[in-house]
Each structure stands twice: as structure tokens, then as C-alpha cells.
């Protein structure tokens, strides 16, 4: 049975039952149909005296192209905690329609560990990403309108891009202003995918509406004739952008198939953005649950690093425990086994690939000083020999391992994981970071590359070094760094899965995100507007004769 059929076979509770269970007053709940709602941010004022719950971060090893079930395990873990009478709540990212129609076909968990209504969440949901797209493109329109009416700000170079929440490589570079109107200014432009836009990052890092507006005003849209930055506030754009985002900024609440509350809000990619759901959603979940299960995108080298070094710094959050999700098939893939042969037992490739998992574990334990549990997302083809080998190797490094079967069993399949997480979750320990904010941008990037990725060194292009010098001269050198890198490898080469030989990280471009308050380093061949695969998932998505969505998985 496909995920969408499983989701459809279980009738969810009305969303009012979920919010009532959390004791959220009706006046703070805005329902979007029967099964989804928004919780007004002003409800946080009512919760200010309530103790914070413990945050459990779910991350993973470097994935295969179809992912390793991180969201599925997150959902199953939250369901398992509620099964053993621990008050748990989920805080997840909103899926982008890019991967839904591209490779993945959906991002709401799988099997009996799903959030619902899965079709709505995977597609337009409550319109948050559309609002972000509109706010981004309003600013773009105001820039070109300013140029059309005389350019009083003397803008010489525009750096702001438009965005769209679909994978469309043809839009990476475009020529605009070709209508031949008398005052039209023709120039080169480009598109990012909406979830990699600075507006998405600001949306997820802002503490409240005032902070949102401040950050939007601080966006640098380009540079003038004196090579000084021009801000969104110079165009008086931040007020209207905030209005467009006001409703979206309220966190969304839905549920799992087992009725566990799930706050799903904000959705930046982790390979080209910072990979974490919104701060306002996480903090609200911390007031509503004793345990908050949240995730960070892709492997721990990307999502978890950015969760710690960007989100935790900004929000003052310290996760009590980290769950690192792995699959035996992915470990064999990183150990040299061909993906076409991945279902067959291969202990040699498995042993080689376990090094990928151990490197992620060591990063979490030794760099960030967080306790970690390994969750093996079990598949039917996993053999007893493979499981035993993995258990022995993890025992050698003193890490607990739990076999999870949440796809087939829901929360019941993660009871052991829940018990192990609860036993080691401890807020008292001090968390550390991979670098100090007062270090140079160059050294911050090098710290992540060498400590987290295991790189030999970082090679910067001349253009990247020039931009670093510009940013530091402007006084923005104390921001954290957000490294855009392939998710498939510790290196910046997606084909270098095993990373046996010493490798360097190649930074070709540096981008200042002044509103988001971080500096992006673009490495390797990564693009901020992805493309579709040869056979996109969109080819299988359709309506059946009863007007039900099919093909989402």
C-alpha cells in the first residue's frame, strides 16, 4: 500500500480536538478546514511563564537520493513517546513543492508514521511558501520600478533575485526588461527556489513580527555608485513585505496518524539554505510539549551543523539529545556498493560505509558536546548479519543503537528508541559550537570544512575572497556562515561518497544575507535553483476517477 493510501485509510481527528488536547484557547486558533489550523503568535504571551520542554534533534547520515527516513523516524519517535505517556509534540519543516514534483514525491513521513493531511501539506498547505514567494517578488518588483522611475538611489548593481517554489534550472539566469518601453531598464536577473530565498531564512529566524520587519528592512538589494549597500528599507518595502507574511508567520498545526500534535512551519533547504523550521514554531512547541521532536535537513554535516551554529545561537536553544538516523542500504552505498545492488547483503561495503555514520556521531559528541542515539530505520531486506555488524561497530565507539520499524508499525516501532532518548536527554550539559562568531569569515568556513566535513583545506575563488573582504569592511564579518554543499558527501563532490582520499572544499561564491544575518558560501557545483531529474516525480502525480490525489509517496 502506498503512503497516500495508508494516510487516506485512517480518519484523522478534527483539528479542534488536537488544539483542545493542548489546551489552546479557541480565540488563538484559526482553522483552515477540518484538519489544519494556525496558532496565533500572540498566544506565546499566554505561555511565557510555562517551563520549556526538552528539544530532541533528529538528523542523519549523508543520504541516498531518496533520503533515509529522517522525517518518518521523527514522527514515529513522537508517536512512541506519547504511547509511553510522555507528552511529545513535533516541530517540522514545511515541504517544498520542488522536491515533491522532482525526486521525492512528498516529505511528510511514510507508512504508518505520517503527518496528515499529507496531500495538503505536500502541496499548497496553508499558503506560507506562496506568501514568502510573493514577499520576495514584491521587493524585486519595487527594485525594478525604482529603476524605471529614475533610480534616485543610484543603484548600480542589483543582487536581489526573484524566486519560485519549483525546480526550474532554466530560470537560474534570465534577462528582464525586454519590453522596449522608453524607460525600461534591461538587466540580467535570476531565480532562487523559494525555500533558499533570504525571505524564507528571515521568516524562520525572526523572533516576532517586529524582528521580522527589522530583518526584512535590512536586506541588501544591491550596491550604489559609491559601492555602498542599498537596503530594502531604502525602498520602503519592509512594511508591505511584513503585511504579506503576517498571516503566514503564525505556526501551522496538524497531526500524525496517531493523533500526535505536529507544528509544521517554515521550510528552508539544508543543502543550499539553513535547513531548520521556524524559531517561533519550535519555541511554541517547547511551551506545549515536554519533549519536542524536531529535525534538520539532510545529513548532520549540513542540517545539524546549521541547527547548532545558526539556529541555536539565534534562538538560545540547547537540544537535550540528538538522534542520528541511518539505513543499512545507505551505509553500504557510502561503502562502495552500487545503488542497483543495494538490497543484497554486502558486509564489506557495510563496514566501509559505517565510517560515514561514525564521523557524524563524533561531530555531534566531540564538536557540539551533545549526547547521541543512532536510529536504524529498518528495511525488510536488512539481514541479521548486517545488523549484528553494525551493532558491534557502534558498541566500539560507545553509542546506543535502536532498530526502528515505524514505517510498518507507527509509534510502536520506535518504543525502544523513545526509551533510549529519554534516558540520556539532559538539558544541563553545555553546548559548544564549531567556531567563534568573532573569527574571520574565511576561518569560520574553514573551521566547518575541516572539523565537520573532515576536509584538508578550503580553496576560495578570487571572487569569493573579494566578497569576504567587502563584507568584513562593511562590518558584517561577525555573522555565522551557511555553507551550500552537496548533501550526498562530506566533500563538495556528490560522487565522492567514501571520501577515502584527502579532499578540499572549493568556495566559488560568497553571498551576504544581511536580513537573515548570516553569510552564505556556495561550494562545488551547487545551485540555489535546482533542476528536475530526467524522470520527475511529477509524471506520476495525478487525480484518480474519484478526484483523489495519487502518486505522492
PAKE-386137 format. One record per residue (C-alpha): residue in three letters; chain; x, y, z. Coordinates in steps of 0.02 Angstrom, whole numbers, plus 50000, padded with zeros to 5 digits. Example, Ala and Ser with C-alpha at 12.3 -4.5 7.8 and 13.67 -1.06 7.14 Angstrom:
<pts>
PT, residuo, cadena, east, north, up
PT, ALA, A, 50615, 49775, 50390
PT, SER, A, 50684, 49947, 50357
</pts>
This chain:
<pts>
PT, residuo, cadena, east, north, up
PT, UNK, A, 50000, 50000, 50000
PT, UNK, A, 50067, 50173, 49953
PT, UNK, A, 50093, 50306, 50087
PT, UNK, A, 49949, 50410, 50020
PT, UNK, A, 49831, 50259, 50029
PT, UNK, A, 49884, 50224, 50209
PT, UNK, A, 49857, 50407, 50255
PT, UNK, A, 49685, 50403, 50175
PT, UNK, A, 49635, 50242, 50262
PT, UNK, A, 49648, 50316, 50438
PT, UNK, A, 49523, 50452, 50482
PT, UNK, A, 49611, 50594, 50573
PT, UNK, A, 49537, 50689, 50719
PT, UNK, A, 49462, 50860, 50687
PT, UNK, A, 49598, 50989, 50716
PT, UNK, A, 49493, 51067, 50855
PT, UNK, A, 49515, 50906, 50954
PT, UNK, A, 49704, 50921, 50937
PT, UNK, A, 49710, 51103, 50993
PT, UNK, A, 49589, 51065, 51136
PT, UNK, A, 49702, 50922, 51191
PT, UNK, A, 49843, 51051, 51202
PT, UNK, A, 49727, 51171, 51298
PT, UNK, A, 49747, 51308, 51168
PT, UNK, A, 49602, 51431, 51186
PT, UNK, A, 49490, 51439, 51033
PT, UNK, A, 49521, 51626, 51015
PT, UNK, A, 49702, 51590, 50965
PT, UNK, A, 49661, 51456, 50836
PT, UNK, A, 49623, 51495, 50653
PT, UNK, A, 49557, 51340, 50566
PT, UNK, A, 49598, 51302, 50384
PT, UNK, A, 49464, 51172, 50351
PT, UNK, A, 49438, 51017, 50458
PT, UNK, A, 49615, 50955, 50486
PT, UNK, A, 49737, 51100, 50489
PT, UNK, A, 49748, 51266, 50580
PT, UNK, A, 49861, 51409, 50627
PT, UNK, A, 49902, 51459, 50805
PT, UNK, A, 49918, 51646, 50828
PT, UNK, A, 50090, 51701, 50883
PT, UNK, A, 50016, 51813, 51017
PT, UNK, A, 49969, 51653, 51110
PT, UNK, A, 50152, 51646, 51162
PT, UNK, A, 50116, 51788, 51283
PT, UNK, A, 49997, 51671, 51375
PT, UNK, A, 50133, 51537, 51384
PT, UNK, A, 50277, 51645, 51445
PT, UNK, A, 50278, 51576, 51622
PT, UNK, A, 50268, 51394, 51566
PT, UNK, A, 50427, 51288, 51578
PT, UNK, A, 50513, 51243, 51414
PT, UNK, A, 50509, 51064, 51353
PT, UNK, A, 50664, 50967, 51303
PT, UNK, A, 50715, 50977, 51120
PT, UNK, A, 50765, 50817, 51032
PT, UNK, A, 50853, 50847, 50865
PT, UNK, A, 50836, 50714, 50731
PT, UNK, A, 50972, 50714, 50598
PT, UNK, A, 51050, 50582, 50487
PT, UNK, A, 51200, 50519, 50391
PT, UNK, A, 51231, 50578, 50213
PT, UNK, A, 51081, 50510, 50119
PT, UNK, A, 51049, 50415, 49960
PT, UNK, A, 50948, 50513, 49829
PT, UNK, A, 50782, 50456, 49905
PT, UNK, A, 50827, 50501, 50085
PT, UNK, A, 50841, 50389, 50238
PT, UNK, A, 50675, 50418, 50326
PT, UNK, A, 50726, 50556, 50446
PT, UNK, A, 50552, 50633, 50447
PT, UNK, A, 50473, 50461, 50461
PT, UNK, A, 50580, 50420, 50613
PT, UNK, A, 50544, 50592, 50690
PT, UNK, A, 50357, 50560, 50676
PT, UNK, A, 50371, 50382, 50740
PT, UNK, A, 50477, 50439, 50888
PT, UNK, A, 50348, 50571, 50939
PT, UNK, A, 50208, 50443, 50924
PT, UNK, A, 50310, 50319, 51028
PT, UNK, A, 50338, 50446, 51166
PT, UNK, A, 50152, 50480, 51178
PT, UNK, A, 50120, 50292, 51183
PT, UNK, A, 50226, 50283, 51342
PT, UNK, A, 50138, 50434, 51417
PT, UNK, A, 50270, 50564, 51382
PT, UNK, A, 50194, 50725, 51315
PT, UNK, A, 50280, 50745, 51147
PT, UNK, A, 50249, 50864, 51003
PT, UNK, A, 50328, 50878, 50831
PT, UNK, A, 50407, 51035, 50757
PT, UNK, A, 50445, 51003, 50574
PT, UNK, A, 50481, 51097, 50412
PT, UNK, A, 50353, 51127, 50276
PT, UNK, A, 50388, 51029, 50117
PT, UNK, A, 50439, 51125, 49962
PT, UNK, A, 50348, 51082, 49801
PT, UNK, A, 50517, 51074, 49713
PT, UNK, A, 50563, 50901, 49782
PT, UNK, A, 50381, 50845, 49783
PT, UNK, A, 50374, 50861, 49593
PT, UNK, A, 50559, 50823, 49573
PT, UNK, A, 50636, 50672, 49658
PT, UNK, A, 50550, 50636, 49823
PT, UNK, A, 50366, 50648, 49779
PT, UNK, A, 50324, 50700, 49958
PT, UNK, A, 50401, 50741, 50127
PT, UNK, A, 50275, 50703, 50263
PT, UNK, A, 50344, 50538, 50327
PT, UNK, A, 50293, 50366, 50266
PT, UNK, A, 50191, 50212, 50302
PT, UNK, A, 50108, 50222, 50474
PT, UNK, A, 50222, 50365, 50529
PT, UNK, A, 50149, 50513, 50434
PT, UNK, A, 50082, 50686, 50466
PT, UNK, A, 49913, 50721, 50388
PT, UNK, A, 49828, 50784, 50283
PT, UNK, A, 49980, 50732, 50181
PT, UNK, A, 49916, 50793, 50012
PT, UNK, A, 49883, 50969, 50079
PT, UNK, A, 50047, 50979, 50175
PT, UNK, A, 50149, 50922, 50023
PT, UNK, A, 50063, 51042, 49904
PT, UNK, A, 49996, 51215, 49948
PT, UNK, A, 49964, 51182, 50135
PT, UNK, A, 49911, 51349, 50212
PT, UNK, A, 49999, 51453, 50081
PT, UNK, A, 50152, 51502, 50184
PT, UNK, A, 50280, 51469, 50048
PT, UNK, A, 50172, 51563, 49923
PT, UNK, A, 50170, 51712, 50042
PT, UNK, A, 50360, 51704, 50054
PT, UNK, A, 50373, 51696, 49865
PT, UNK, A, 50257, 51847, 49849
PT, UNK, A, 50353, 51950, 49978
PT, UNK, A, 50517, 51909, 49891
PT, UNK, A, 50450, 51955, 49719
PT, UNK, A, 50364, 52113, 49782
PT, UNK, A, 50535, 52176, 49833
PT, UNK, A, 50604, 52127, 49661
PT, UNK, A, 50462, 52222, 49576
PT, UNK, A, 50493, 52376, 49684
PT, UNK, A, 50678, 52373, 49638
PT, UNK, A, 50642, 52373, 49452
PT, UNK, A, 50503, 52501, 49474
PT, UNK, A, 50629, 52615, 49560
PT, UNK, A, 50749, 52594, 49414
PT, UNK, A, 50608, 52631, 49291
PT, UNK, A, 50564, 52795, 49377
PT, UNK, A, 50737, 52869, 49378
PT, UNK, A, 50843, 52772, 49505
PT, UNK, A, 50855, 52908, 49638
PT, UNK, A, 50956, 52790, 49749
PT, UNK, A, 51089, 52775, 49611
PT, UNK, A, 51082, 52585, 49613
PT, UNK, A, 51224, 52522, 49506
PT, UNK, A, 51219, 52334, 49540
PT, UNK, A, 51064, 52234, 49591
PT, UNK, A, 51099, 52075, 49689
PT, UNK, A, 50920, 52031, 49737
PT, UNK, A, 50843, 51883, 49643
PT, UNK, A, 50665, 51829, 49611
PT, UNK, A, 50605, 51659, 49672
PT, UNK, A, 50487, 51516, 49633
PT, UNK, A, 50444, 51360, 49734
PT, UNK, A, 50477, 51238, 49592
PT, UNK, A, 50634, 51160, 49519
PT, UNK, A, 50669, 51254, 49357
PT, UNK, A, 50851, 51263, 49302
PT, UNK, A, 50806, 51374, 49153
PT, UNK, A, 50773, 51517, 49275
PT, UNK, A, 50946, 51519, 49354
PT, UNK, A, 50992, 51664, 49240
PT, UNK, A, 50866, 51768, 49144
PT, UNK, A, 50862, 51934, 49051
PT, UNK, A, 50723, 52052, 49108
PT, UNK, A, 50656, 52218, 49048
PT, UNK, A, 50644, 52172, 48864
PT, UNK, A, 50477, 52256, 48825
PT, UNK, A, 50562, 52403, 48735
PT, UNK, A, 50468, 52532, 48839
PT, UNK, A, 50554, 52700, 48841
PT, UNK, A, 50615, 52698, 49023
PT, UNK, A, 50628, 52510, 49044
PT, UNK, A, 50796, 52455, 49114
PT, UNK, A, 50853, 52289, 49043
PT, UNK, A, 50968, 52186, 49153
PT, UNK, A, 51019, 52010, 49196
PT, UNK, A, 50921, 51931, 49338
PT, UNK, A, 50894, 51756, 49407
PT, UNK, A, 50783, 51649, 49516
PT, UNK, A, 50816, 51551, 49676
PT, UNK, A, 50697, 51417, 49735
PT, UNK, A, 50585, 51498, 49866
PT, UNK, A, 50648, 51388, 50007
PT, UNK, A, 50826, 51450, 49976
PT, UNK, A, 50774, 51633, 49974
PT, UNK, A, 50831, 51756, 50106
PT, UNK, A, 50648, 51793, 50145
PT, UNK, A, 50625, 51609, 50194
PT, UNK, A, 50779, 51618, 50306
PT, UNK, A, 50718, 51779, 50387
PT, UNK, A, 50545, 51703, 50411
PT, UNK, A, 50622, 51555, 50504
PT, UNK, A, 50747, 51654, 50609
PT, UNK, A, 50639, 51802, 50661
PT, UNK, A, 50585, 51803, 50844
PT, UNK, A, 50423, 51901, 50816
PT, UNK, A, 50338, 52017, 50691
PT, UNK, A, 50443, 52167, 50743
PT, UNK, A, 50602, 52066, 50717
PT, UNK, A, 50534, 52004, 50551
PT, UNK, A, 50505, 52181, 50490
PT, UNK, A, 50676, 52238, 50552
PT, UNK, A, 50764, 52097, 50461
PT, UNK, A, 50665, 52124, 50301
PT, UNK, A, 50716, 52307, 50304
PT, UNK, A, 50898, 52255, 50324
PT, UNK, A, 50901, 52154, 50164
PT, UNK, A, 51038, 52217, 50048
PT, UNK, A, 50963, 52226, 49873
PT, UNK, A, 51118, 52291, 49785
PT, UNK, A, 51253, 52424, 49785
PT, UNK, A, 51256, 52606, 49728
PT, UNK, A, 51380, 52708, 49626
PT, UNK, A, 51492, 52726, 49780
PT, UNK, A, 51488, 52536, 49808
PT, UNK, A, 51386, 52559, 49966
PT, UNK, A, 51242, 52441, 50007
PT, UNK, A, 51062, 52485, 49964
PT, UNK, A, 50935, 52412, 50085
PT, UNK, A, 50754, 52357, 50065
PT, UNK, A, 50708, 52492, 50190
PT, UNK, A, 50780, 52623, 50070
PT, UNK, A, 50641, 52570, 49951
PT, UNK, A, 50514, 52572, 50094
PT, UNK, A, 50473, 52391, 50054
PT, UNK, A, 50482, 52309, 50226
PT, UNK, A, 50308, 52361, 50284
PT, UNK, A, 50216, 52286, 50137
PT, UNK, A, 50325, 52130, 50143
PT, UNK, A, 50280, 52107, 50326
PT, UNK, A, 50096, 52126, 50286
PT, UNK, A, 50111, 51987, 50156
PT, UNK, A, 50194, 51875, 50286
PT, UNK, A, 50087, 51920, 50437
PT, UNK, A, 49964, 51775, 50423
PT, UNK, A, 50096, 51652, 50364
PT, UNK, A, 50203, 51694, 50517
PT, UNK, A, 50077, 51607, 50630
PT, UNK, A, 50133, 51424, 50652
PT, UNK, A, 50030, 51285, 50572
PT, UNK, A, 49965, 51138, 50674
PT, UNK, A, 49915, 50968, 50606
PT, UNK, A, 49932, 50790, 50674
PT, UNK, A, 50010, 50621, 50646
PT, UNK, A, 49910, 50467, 50600
PT, UNK, A, 49911, 50427, 50787
PT, UNK, A, 49849, 50600, 50837
PT, UNK, A, 50014, 50673, 50898
PT, UNK, A, 50013, 50863, 50875
PT, UNK, A, 50132, 50924, 50740
PT, UNK, A, 50182, 51106, 50715
PT, UNK, A, 50244, 51123, 50536
PT, UNK, A, 50312, 51294, 50491
PT, UNK, A, 50447, 51361, 50377
PT, UNK, A, 50549, 51255, 50258
PT, UNK, A, 50724, 51307, 50206
PT, UNK, A, 50829, 51176, 50117
PT, UNK, A, 50984, 51119, 50212
PT, UNK, A, 51099, 51094, 50062
PT, UNK, A, 51076, 51273, 49998
PT, UNK, A, 50997, 51359, 50149
PT, UNK, A, 50997, 51333, 50339
PT, UNK, A, 50881, 51183, 50346
PT, UNK, A, 50778, 51214, 50504
PT, UNK, A, 50595, 51252, 50538
PT, UNK, A, 50548, 51421, 50612
PT, UNK, A, 50607, 51480, 50782
PT, UNK, A, 50431, 51537, 50827
PT, UNK, A, 50363, 51362, 50793
PT, UNK, A, 50500, 51275, 50892
PT, UNK, A, 50479, 51392, 51041
PT, UNK, A, 50291, 51371, 51038
PT, UNK, A, 50312, 51181, 51034
PT, UNK, A, 50432, 51195, 51183
PT, UNK, A, 50292, 51275, 51284
PT, UNK, A, 50161, 51148, 51229
PT, UNK, A, 50255, 50984, 51250
PT, UNK, A, 50375, 50906, 51374
PT, UNK, A, 50476, 50834, 51229
PT, UNK, A, 50491, 50924, 51061
PT, UNK, A, 50547, 50816, 50917
PT, UNK, A, 50621, 50923, 50779
PT, UNK, A, 50730, 50887, 50629
PT, UNK, A, 50863, 50971, 50523
PT, UNK, A, 50877, 50932, 50339
PT, UNK, A, 50992, 50807, 50254
PT, UNK, A, 51146, 50740, 50344
PT, UNK, A, 51217, 50804, 50507
PT, UNK, A, 51358, 50890, 50411
PT, UNK, A, 51227, 51009, 50339
PT, UNK, A, 51064, 51017, 50437
PT, UNK, A, 51130, 50980, 50611
PT, UNK, A, 51282, 51094, 50589
PT, UNK, A, 51169, 51238, 50538
PT, UNK, A, 51044, 51195, 50675
PT, UNK, A, 51183, 51212, 50805
PT, UNK, A, 51287, 51352, 50731
PT, UNK, A, 51146, 51462, 50664
PT, UNK, A, 50976, 51420, 50740
PT, UNK, A, 51034, 51378, 50917
PT, UNK, A, 51140, 51535, 50926
PT, UNK, A, 50996, 51644, 50867
PT, UNK, A, 50860, 51564, 50973
PT, UNK, A, 50957, 51513, 51128
PT, UNK, A, 50901, 51332, 51107
PT, UNK, A, 51004, 51187, 51175
PT, UNK, A, 50946, 51015, 51116
PT, UNK, A, 50947, 50884, 51253
PT, UNK, A, 50985, 50738, 51138
PT, UNK, A, 51021, 50704, 50954
PT, UNK, A, 50953, 50556, 50856
PT, UNK, A, 51058, 50511, 50704
PT, UNK, A, 50956, 50412, 50578
PT, UNK, A, 51041, 50287, 50463
PT, UNK, A, 50991, 50145, 50349
PT, UNK, A, 51096, 49993, 50309
PT, UNK, A, 51068, 50023, 50124
PT, UNK, A, 51139, 50200, 50137
PT, UNK, A, 51289, 50139, 50235
PT, UNK, A, 51325, 50010, 50100
PT, UNK, A, 51302, 50146, 49969
PT, UNK, A, 51433, 50253, 50055
PT, UNK, A, 51544, 50100, 50068
PT, UNK, A, 51551, 50073, 49880
PT, UNK, A, 51401, 49962, 49840
PT, UNK, A, 51309, 50007, 49680
PT, UNK, A, 51136, 50077, 49713
PT, UNK, A, 51063, 49949, 49591
PT, UNK, A, 51132, 49810, 49704
PT, UNK, A, 51096, 49895, 49870
PT, UNK, A, 50965, 49769, 49929
PT, UNK, A, 51090, 49625, 49930
PT, UNK, A, 51197, 49583, 50082
PT, UNK, A, 51373, 49653, 50072
PT, UNK, A, 51465, 49658, 50238
PT, UNK, A, 51624, 49731, 50163
PT, UNK, A, 51536, 49883, 50092
PT, UNK, A, 51435, 49900, 50251
PT, UNK, A, 51592, 49902, 50358
PT, UNK, A, 51670, 50033, 50242
PT, UNK, A, 51514, 50141, 50248
PT, UNK, A, 51498, 50137, 50437
PT, UNK, A, 51638, 50264, 50438
PT, UNK, A, 51514, 50393, 50372
PT, UNK, A, 51400, 50363, 50521
PT, UNK, A, 51541, 50366, 50647
PT, UNK, A, 51605, 50533, 50579
PT, UNK, A, 51432, 50610, 50605
PT, UNK, A, 51425, 50536, 50781
PT, UNK, A, 51596, 50604, 50825
PT, UNK, A, 51547, 50777, 50762
PT, UNK, A, 51391, 50781, 50871
PT, UNK, A, 51481, 50715, 51025
PT, UNK, A, 51650, 50800, 51011
PT, UNK, A, 51615, 50966, 50924
PT, UNK, A, 51443, 51010, 50991
PT, UNK, A, 51452, 50906, 51151
PT, UNK, A, 51279, 50829, 51129
PT, UNK, A, 51229, 50652, 51178
PT, UNK, A, 51178, 50547, 51029
PT, UNK, A, 51075, 50391, 50992
PT, UNK, A, 51080, 50302, 50824
PT, UNK, A, 50913, 50252, 50749
PT, UNK, A, 50923, 50121, 50613
PT, UNK, A, 50773, 50140, 50500
PT, UNK, A, 50749, 49955, 50464
PT, UNK, A, 50701, 49885, 50295
PT, UNK, A, 50640, 49707, 50258
PT, UNK, A, 50798, 49667, 50158
PT, UNK, A, 50915, 49706, 50305
PT, UNK, A, 50997, 49543, 50359
PT, UNK, A, 51038, 49484, 50535
PT, UNK, A, 51223, 49481, 50489
PT, UNK, A, 51218, 49664, 50435
PT, UNK, A, 51125, 49718, 50592
PT, UNK, A, 51246, 49623, 50704
PT, UNK, A, 51399, 49700, 50618
PT, UNK, A, 51328, 49875, 50639
PT, UNK, A, 51285, 49844, 50821
PT, UNK, A, 51463, 49786, 50857
PT, UNK, A, 51543, 49935, 50770
PT, UNK, A, 51435, 50059, 50865
PT, UNK, A, 51471, 49971, 51030
PT, UNK, A, 51656, 50002, 50996
PT, UNK, A, 51625, 50191, 50998
PT, UNK, A, 51506, 50182, 51146
PT, UNK, A, 51346, 50234, 51058
PT, UNK, A, 51172, 50164, 51088
PT, UNK, A, 51082, 50094, 50936
PT, UNK, A, 50897, 50064, 50911
PT, UNK, A, 50811, 49970, 50770
PT, UNK, A, 50655, 50065, 50718
PT, UNK, A, 50511, 49997, 50615
PT, UNK, A, 50399, 50149, 50613
PT, UNK, A, 50351, 50134, 50429
PT, UNK, A, 50264, 49968, 50463
PT, UNK, A, 50216, 49990, 50645
PT, UNK, A, 50199, 50177, 50680
PT, UNK, A, 50242, 50231, 50857
PT, UNK, A, 50251, 50050, 50916
PT, UNK, A, 50403, 50030, 50805
PT, UNK, A, 50501, 50163, 50900
PT, UNK, A, 50465, 50123, 51083
PT, UNK, A, 50643, 50063, 51111
PT, UNK, A, 50711, 50222, 51030
PT, UNK, A, 50597, 50332, 51137
PT, UNK, A, 50655, 50247, 51297
PT, UNK, A, 50838, 50267, 51250
PT, UNK, A, 50815, 50451, 51204
PT, UNK, A, 50725, 50488, 51367
PT, UNK, A, 50861, 50402, 51468
PT, UNK, A, 51001, 50514, 51401
PT, UNK, A, 50910, 50678, 51369
PT, UNK, A, 50989, 50806, 51485
PT, UNK, A, 50973, 50995, 51469
PT, UNK, A, 51108, 51031, 51598
PT, UNK, A, 51256, 50999, 51483
PT, UNK, A, 51338, 51148, 51399
PT, UNK, A, 51332, 51151, 51209
PT, UNK, A, 51479, 51211, 51105
PT, UNK, A, 51492, 51273, 50926
PT, UNK, A, 51607, 51236, 50779
PT, UNK, A, 51677, 51413, 50776
PT, UNK, A, 51675, 51582, 50864
PT, UNK, A, 51573, 51722, 50787
PT, UNK, A, 51715, 51847, 50808
PT, UNK, A, 51830, 51744, 50697
PT, UNK, A, 51852, 51794, 50514
PT, UNK, A, 51728, 51732, 50383
PT, UNK, A, 51868, 51636, 50299
PT, UNK, A, 51916, 51547, 50460
PT, UNK, A, 51734, 51509, 50505
PT, UNK, A, 51710, 51423, 50338
PT, UNK, A, 51875, 51332, 50360
PT, UNK, A, 51825, 51276, 50536
PT, UNK, A, 51665, 51194, 50472
PT, UNK, A, 51754, 51116, 50323
PT, UNK, A, 51896, 51044, 50424
PT, UNK, A, 51808, 50999, 50587
PT, UNK, A, 51638, 50944, 50523
PT, UNK, A, 51673, 50884, 50346
PT, UNK, A, 51850, 50821, 50378
PT, UNK, A, 51920, 50922, 50232
PT, UNK, A, 52105, 50952, 50210
PT, UNK, A, 52081, 51137, 50168
PT, UNK, A, 51965, 51264, 50085
PT, UNK, A, 52006, 51339, 49915
PT, UNK, A, 51924, 51509, 49888
PT, UNK, A, 51898, 51586, 49716
PT, UNK, A, 51965, 51762, 49690
PT, UNK, A, 51785, 51825, 49680
PT, UNK, A, 51742, 51741, 49845
PT, UNK, A, 51892, 51819, 49933
PT, UNK, A, 51847, 51991, 49864
PT, UNK, A, 51670, 51974, 49930
PT, UNK, A, 51732, 51917, 50101
PT, UNK, A, 51841, 52072, 50111
PT, UNK, A, 51693, 52181, 50060
PT, UNK, A, 51579, 52104, 50191
PT, UNK, A, 51706, 52123, 50330
PT, UNK, A, 51742, 52302, 50278
PT, UNK, A, 51555, 52339, 50290
PT, UNK, A, 51557, 52274, 50469
PT, UNK, A, 51460, 52112, 50444
PT, UNK, A, 51602, 51990, 50473
PT, UNK, A, 51533, 51928, 50639
PT, UNK, A, 51387, 51833, 50562
PT, UNK, A, 51380, 51642, 50563
PT, UNK, A, 51412, 51553, 50399
PT, UNK, A, 51289, 51447, 50300
PT, UNK, A, 51381, 51331, 50181
PT, UNK, A, 51289, 51273, 50025
PT, UNK, A, 51356, 51100, 49984
PT, UNK, A, 51300, 50935, 49910
PT, UNK, A, 51204, 50828, 50034
PT, UNK, A, 51272, 50663, 49967
PT, UNK, A, 51451, 50677, 50028
PT, UNK, A, 51559, 50757, 50162
PT, UNK, A, 51654, 50833, 50015
PT, UNK, A, 51585, 50956, 49887
PT, UNK, A, 51583, 50819, 49754
PT, UNK, A, 51422, 50717, 49758
PT, UNK, A, 51510, 50569, 49677
PT, UNK, A, 51645, 50560, 49812
PT, UNK, A, 51542, 50454, 49931
PT, UNK, A, 51680, 50366, 50027
PT, UNK, A, 51798, 50516, 50047
PT, UNK, A, 51946, 50397, 50062
PT, UNK, A, 52074, 50520, 49994
PT, UNK, A, 52108, 50694, 50067
PT, UNK, A, 51990, 50821, 49989
PT, UNK, A, 51973, 51009, 49983
PT, UNK, A, 51814, 51113, 49988
PT, UNK, A, 51801, 51238, 49844
PT, UNK, A, 51708, 51400, 49882
PT, UNK, A, 51663, 51486, 49719
PT, UNK, A, 51544, 51620, 49783
PT, UNK, A, 51504, 51715, 49943
PT, UNK, A, 51334, 51796, 49971
PT, UNK, A, 51290, 51913, 50115
PT, UNK, A, 51115, 51883, 50183
PT, UNK, A, 51106, 52037, 50294
PT, UNK, A, 50923, 52015, 50342
PT, UNK, A, 50947, 51833, 50386
PT, UNK, A, 51109, 51884, 50473
PT, UNK, A, 51221, 51750, 50400
PT, UNK, A, 51347, 51734, 50258
PT, UNK, A, 51320, 51600, 50126
PT, UNK, A, 51466, 51507, 50048
PT, UNK, A, 51424, 51420, 49884
PT, UNK, A, 51535, 51268, 49857
PT, UNK, A, 51566, 51145, 49716
PT, UNK, A, 51429, 51135, 49585
PT, UNK, A, 51284, 51178, 49699
PT, UNK, A, 51144, 51288, 49631
PT, UNK, A, 51015, 51391, 49727
PT, UNK, A, 50885, 51345, 49594
PT, UNK, A, 50881, 51155, 49572
PT, UNK, A, 50829, 51066, 49413
PT, UNK, A, 50712, 50921, 49384
PT, UNK, A, 50780, 50744, 49359
PT, UNK, A, 50761, 50657, 49191
PT, UNK, A, 50603, 50572, 49252
PT, UNK, A, 50523, 50691, 49378
PT, UNK, A, 50403, 50630, 49512
PT, UNK, A, 50275, 50748, 49432
PT, UNK, A, 50249, 50619, 49294
PT, UNK, A, 50166, 50500, 49420
PT, UNK, A, 50059, 50628, 49513
PT, UNK, A, 49879, 50639, 49456
PT, UNK, A, 49696, 50627, 49507
PT, UNK, A, 49602, 50461, 49503
PT, UNK, A, 49423, 50439, 49446
PT, UNK, A, 49361, 50494, 49617
PT, UNK, A, 49466, 50655, 49612
PT, UNK, A, 49588, 50588, 49742
PT, UNK, A, 49772, 50634, 49725
PT, UNK, A, 49881, 50486, 49676
PT, UNK, A, 50069, 50468, 49654
PT, UNK, A, 50125, 50560, 49811
PT, UNK, A, 50239, 50448, 49915
</pts>
